[in-house]
């Protein structure tokens, strides 16, 4: 049984890391995102669907649908010298979007971990 555990452990670690969409130092918390927004330091990109966006979004956010056929093209048209805060519903799509942005040459794009659901939950808890 011990041998089986030793054989399975590396595979479990590998599988867990494949599912993660963390961008490491590019991840920011909701609190950090609030500070960035408050200081007017970022361009806010919402990568959710139009239906999700219509239900609520961060003030000043530009919607670029991650699932849209023209997502890569719209990202490529953004100025690379700006700082970006990217979010989705939970942080998964935005993590992937930031990764795509980095591959396209962006050096200052941040993923808001927890996404809109964490932002909304924090707002609700303060009421």
VENDABEL-V988013 format. One line per field, one symbol per residue. ss: DSSP state (2 for helix, 1 for strand, 0 for the rest). burial: + if it has 9 or more other C-alpha atoms within 8 Angstrom, else -. Layout:
ss->???
burial->???
This chain:
ss->0222222222222222222000022211022222222200001111000222220000000110000000222222000000011110000222222222222000001111002222222222200
burial->----------------------+--+++++--+--++----++++++++---+---+---+-++++----+--+++------++++++++++++++++++++---+-++++++++++++--------
